[in-house]
Amino acid sequence: MHKSRLEAFSDGVLAIIITIMVLEMKVPHGADLAALRPLGPVLLSYVLSFVYLGIYWNNHHHLLHAARHVDGRVLWANLHLLFWLSLLPFVTHWTGETGFAAVPVATYGGVLLLAAVAYWVLVRALIARQGKDSVLAAAIGRDFKGNISIVAYLVAIPLAFVDRRIASAIYVAVAILWLVAGPLRVHYLIATVVAVEVSILHNFVWHLRWTWPRAAREEEGRPRRVFFRCVAFHAGNGLVSMLGNLALMPLLVGRLGLHYIVANLIAIACTGVANFLLGDRVIFRRM
């Protein structure tokens, strides 16, 4: 069975999923930038889901490019993957509308987990069809990134009920590392810097918007104070995150031989506690 129809069908479904996600974002009634503020959580969840869909589309494209033939098992495995990806618009909108509440964040991770498992099943079905000595099997190898992503989601889902920020940070870190250290072939330390910077900005918006919402209301219309607080956040929490990750990553990857995604998750967990204490007692102490 030829793979062209499978590729065309999958591309069409993914395009529809992205279209549904963007249509879920409601147009604000106001004409100023303040009218966009309530859309902040929805926009953040949309960007994260868009990146994940882009990663799946890119991996799916390369996966089928290396395959020569498909069979019925591959078709059903592909439909299984598309089913879980089709739920992304629902969990994306739910997570954004509830301001990243614990249950929606955990459900979002559940969909990511099941999509990752479905992709793993699709890979195994394709390898079984092509043969263990095929080009596809050699390219996949042990698929360590895919396997460790499943582990990361399994860790993040229960953490959503303890601290939803940590779970969200894990989702962001996995996506950034797949994007930067995967198709772009960037060194894992540079990928770590990019992932940490994105996490810093994500956490600042989170703190200002949801952890200390009263302070955000008090600083409405005062962009200079928000800017300087963001600088202070970078100087404090950002410095801890950057230096902590750059100190831990060579130790965990170079000395202990851990995969860079595993090492990055451990570094996020270690620096996350220090960052929250620093933000709570120093940077946001007057909030």
NUPA-55977 format. One line per 5 residues: for each residue x, y, z of C-alpha. Coordinates in Angstrom, 3 decimals, padded with zeros to 6 digits, m for minus. Example, Ala and Ser with C-alpha at 12.3 -4.5 7.8 and 13.67 -1.06 7.14 Angstrom:
<sites>
012.300 m004.500 007.800; 013.670 m001.060 007.140
</sites>
This chain:
<sites>
000.000 000.000 000.000; 001.398 003.405 m000.959; 001.905 006.075 001.683; 000.882 009.188 m000.295; m002.779 009.129 000.775
m001.761 008.640 004.400; 000.530 011.667 004.245; m002.099 013.848 002.555; m004.817 012.829 005.012; m002.597 013.454 008.038
m001.481 016.868 006.769; m005.106 017.854 006.210; m006.181 016.773 009.691; m003.315 018.651 011.345; m004.171 021.791 009.367
m007.787 021.541 010.534; m006.674 021.080 014.157; m004.594 024.274 014.006; m007.499 026.144 012.395; m009.885 025.029 015.141
m007.434 026.142 017.822; m007.074 029.669 016.478; m010.831 029.997 015.988; m011.306 029.234 019.687; m009.633 032.552 020.548
m012.378 035.148 020.882; m011.897 038.622 019.423; m011.753 041.240 022.226; m014.425 043.936 022.307; m012.016 046.742 023.210
m009.726 048.629 020.852; m006.676 049.009 023.126; m003.964 046.641 024.277; m005.626 046.247 027.674; m008.454 044.386 025.941
m005.980 041.643 025.036; m005.019 040.977 028.662; m007.839 038.477 029.364; m006.682 036.518 026.321; m003.192 036.039 027.780
m003.700 032.485 029.124; m005.529 031.421 025.963; m002.735 032.808 023.776; m000.031 031.111 025.849; m001.776 027.742 025.667
m002.320 028.223 021.912; 001.373 028.957 021.281; 002.443 025.886 023.253; m000.041 023.643 021.425; 000.966 025.107 018.056
004.614 024.282 018.786; 003.686 020.736 019.775; 001.638 020.250 016.615; 004.560 021.605 014.593; 006.893 019.104 016.247
004.511 016.236 015.501; 004.023 017.359 011.908; 007.779 017.634 011.365; 008.500 014.243 012.955; 005.585 012.636 011.118
006.890 014.003 007.809; 010.388 012.605 008.342; 008.971 009.339 009.641; 006.916 008.677 006.528; 009.690 009.958 004.278
011.912 007.146 005.556; 009.146 004.551 005.113; 008.434 002.920 001.757; 005.207 001.044 002.379; 002.308 001.065 004.856
m000.332 m001.493 005.764; m003.609 m001.641 007.654; m001.879 m001.678 011.033; m000.012 001.502 010.168; m003.238 003.197 009.012
m004.988 002.461 012.304; m001.955 003.492 014.328; m001.894 006.774 012.417; m005.609 007.336 013.113; m004.925 006.606 016.779
m002.311 009.374 016.822; m004.597 011.825 015.006; m007.385 011.107 017.497; m005.341 012.303 020.460; m003.946 015.264 018.541
m007.502 016.257 017.606; m008.221 016.728 021.333; m005.549 019.424 021.613; m007.963 022.278 020.683; m010.288 021.230 023.515
m007.647 020.969 026.243; m005.863 024.073 024.916; m009.003 026.184 025.216; m009.939 024.680 028.591; m006.459 025.329 030.005
m006.408 028.908 028.759; m009.959 029.782 029.823; m009.380 028.526 033.378; m006.060 030.342 033.793; m004.032 027.124 033.864
m006.001 025.505 036.688; m004.736 022.194 038.071; m007.239 019.804 036.473; m007.043 021.331 032.961; m003.230 021.417 033.144
m003.173 017.754 034.176; m005.648 016.890 031.402; m003.488 018.783 028.899; m000.553 016.641 029.992; m002.708 013.533 029.676
m003.451 014.333 026.031; 000.256 014.982 025.388; 001.100 011.682 027.067; m001.426 009.674 025.053; m000.351 011.394 021.819
003.272 010.491 022.592; 002.274 006.875 023.256; 000.272 006.819 020.005; 003.286 008.145 018.096; 005.430 005.430 019.689
002.903 002.812 018.513; 002.960 004.302 014.990; 006.752 004.153 014.900; 006.751 000.515 015.984; 004.093 m000.367 013.382
006.137 001.276 010.625; 009.340 m000.440 011.722; 007.523 m003.792 011.747; 006.345 m003.129 008.168; 009.731 m001.933 006.874
011.901 m004.426 008.750; 014.330 m004.177 011.656; 017.240 m003.634 009.265; 015.537 m000.822 007.348; 016.675 002.787 007.050
013.757 003.825 009.259; 014.779 001.485 012.073; 018.347 002.792 011.936; 017.146 006.415 011.976; 014.857 005.860 014.968
017.424 003.959 016.997; 016.393 003.695 020.636; 014.149 006.776 020.284; 015.394 008.112 023.592; 013.807 011.544 023.150
010.411 010.026 022.521; 010.695 007.669 025.482; 011.896 010.338 027.881; 009.112 012.681 026.773; 006.613 010.056 027.914
008.391 009.906 031.269; 008.323 013.716 031.517; 004.558 013.805 030.951; 004.052 011.058 033.528; 005.953 013.200 036.034
004.206 016.454 035.092; 000.605 015.174 035.322; 000.578 014.483 039.097; 002.759 017.574 039.682; m000.067 019.685 038.222
m002.021 019.029 041.437; 000.974 020.050 043.551; 002.184 023.075 041.595; 000.702 023.704 038.155; 003.607 026.007 037.306
006.102 023.148 037.503; 003.914 020.982 035.264; 003.541 023.815 032.754; 007.291 024.446 032.839; 007.925 020.776 032.031
005.586 020.956 029.016; 007.368 024.101 027.813; 010.849 022.674 028.400; 010.120 019.437 026.526; 008.682 021.361 023.573
011.588 023.808 023.399; 014.216 021.103 023.678; 012.532 019.044 020.944; 012.354 022.128 018.754; 015.838 023.518 019.335
017.936 020.408 019.914; 015.980 018.324 017.401; 015.394 019.714 013.888; 017.704 022.713 014.406; 020.594 020.506 015.604
021.663 023.001 018.252; 024.066 021.923 021.023; 022.233 020.855 024.157; 023.743 023.704 026.244; 022.488 026.332 023.784
019.134 024.565 023.725; 019.153 024.719 027.517; 019.729 028.498 027.466; 016.822 028.989 025.066; 014.546 026.717 027.104
015.483 028.490 030.342; 014.875 031.959 028.871; 011.445 030.935 027.610; 010.672 029.424 031.018; 011.799 032.638 032.768
009.444 034.798 030.710; 006.678 032.233 031.115; 007.133 032.227 034.909; 007.237 036.026 035.139; 003.939 036.353 033.289
002.521 033.571 035.426; 003.613 035.215 038.704; 002.430 038.663 037.720; m000.862 037.491 036.297; m001.920 034.643 038.602
000.346 034.140 041.636; 000.119 037.767 042.765; m002.866 039.121 040.792; m003.455 042.012 043.200; m000.068 043.461 042.323
m000.880 043.160 038.629; m004.049 045.201 039.174; m002.131 047.797 041.179; 000.390 048.222 038.372; m002.126 048.566 035.561
m001.180 051.506 033.363; 002.368 051.558 034.767; 004.416 049.705 032.168; 007.722 051.068 033.500; 007.226 049.347 036.852
006.322 046.105 035.131; 009.407 046.426 032.925; 011.775 047.042 035.856; 010.206 044.210 037.821; 010.780 041.950 034.818
014.430 043.071 034.777; 014.685 042.305 038.484; 013.057 038.931 037.873; 015.660 038.172 035.198; 018.478 039.361 037.447
017.255 037.220 040.335; 015.256 034.223 039.210; 016.723 034.317 035.720; 020.270 034.274 037.050; 019.487 031.363 039.350
017.847 029.446 036.488; 020.578 030.165 033.949; 023.570 029.567 036.206; 021.896 026.636 037.922; 021.102 024.929 034.624
024.499 025.684 033.100; 026.184 024.308 036.224; 024.008 021.213 036.501; 023.739 020.292 032.816; 027.466 019.559 032.216
027.504 017.564 035.453; 024.394 015.546 034.652; 025.110 015.082 030.935; 028.922 015.085 030.824; 029.763 013.345 034.074
026.723 011.175 034.801; 025.882 010.465 031.146; 022.194 011.381 031.399; 020.230 012.353 028.298; 019.959 016.122 027.951
016.147 016.107 028.335; 016.375 014.092 031.570; 019.118 016.378 032.827; 017.101 019.477 031.938; 014.048 018.203 033.824
016.184 017.549 036.910; 017.723 021.023 036.632; 014.271 022.623 036.301; 013.106 020.819 039.442; 016.186 021.932 041.415
016.124 025.563 040.346; 012.322 025.812 040.468; 012.206 025.610 044.258; 014.973 028.202 044.631; 013.281 030.498 042.123
009.925 030.411 043.876; 011.471 031.182 047.265; 013.491 034.038 045.778; 010.466 035.484 044.001; 008.160 035.094 046.996
010.520 036.574 049.588; 012.497 039.124 047.585; 011.283 040.155 044.115; 007.521 040.029 044.818; 007.745 040.631 048.575
005.734 043.878 048.412; 002.994 042.190 046.466
</sites>
